[in-house]
Amino acid sequence: MSSQLSGFLGARTLAVACAVLAVALLSACGTRLPPAPTAAATPEYRYLIGPLDAVNVIVWRNPELSIAAPVRPDGRISVPLVEDIQALGRNPTDLARDVEKALSKFIRDPVVTVMVTAFNGPYSEQIRVIGEAARPQSVPYRQNMTLLDVMVLVGGLTDFADGNGAVLVRGTEAGKQYSVRLRDLIKRGDIAANVDVKPGDILIIPQSWF
């Protein structure tokens, strides 16, 4: 599991590095990217559990089996009678069914509810902000999240940012790149520059050359 996770993170790091290089090359060549679509939310999106989330596992009529469990870095949780259950990438309902199946070996007809109480989500669904943001970081995706929501979480732009030269790399579209107007959105209050983000997006904010 650790080798798979290391390989996944290595692939993600390589993808980010390639995206940064591509943006630099596009900027140098003066290539214009298409603007990011304003509406991109996925109505049927369901939250998936990620490492370091926290969940409450409630077993009806069996309080001694109910527990508040952190999701370990390997993506698994431990509950009474069951040492290891995969939680990474599962939604709460599906995880509850997995726990029921595991507990059915010990008790009759278990009824389980899983509630997520701390949200990080899988790495593959986090929004990554790199470059000239005040606090570059990965932020958990939320339904109907927009570019403005992301910029509030990262503290806006630095004084050296080329906000209108920023690029949104969309992982769900095989790394397709879009232009976004962060300076107009943040500095001028142009709400028309606000667009939806999607799970796994990478926002690259270059440094201004002037």
RATA-V389013 format. One record per run of one state. SS is the DSSP state (~ for helix, > for strand, _ for the rest). FROM is the first residue (numbers start at 1). LEN is the number of residues. If there is no record, write none. Layout:
BEGIN
SS|FROM|LEN, SS|FROM|LEN
END
This chain:
BEGIN
_|1|1, ~|2|28, _|30|5, >|35|1, _|36|18, >|54|6, _|60|3, ~|63|3, _|66|1, >|67|4, _|71|5, >|76|4, _|80|2, >|82|5, _|87|5, ~|92|12, _|104|8, >|112|7, _|119|4, ~|123|3, _|126|1, >|127|5, _|132|1, >|133|1, _|134|3, >|137|3, _|140|6, >|146|1, ~|147|7, _|154|3, >|157|1, _|158|3, >|161|1, _|162|1, ~|163|3, >|166|5, ~|171|3, _|174|2, >|176|5, _|181|1, ~|182|5, _|187|4, ~|191|3, _|194|2, >|196|1, _|197|5, >|202|4, _|206|1, >|207|1, _|208|3
END
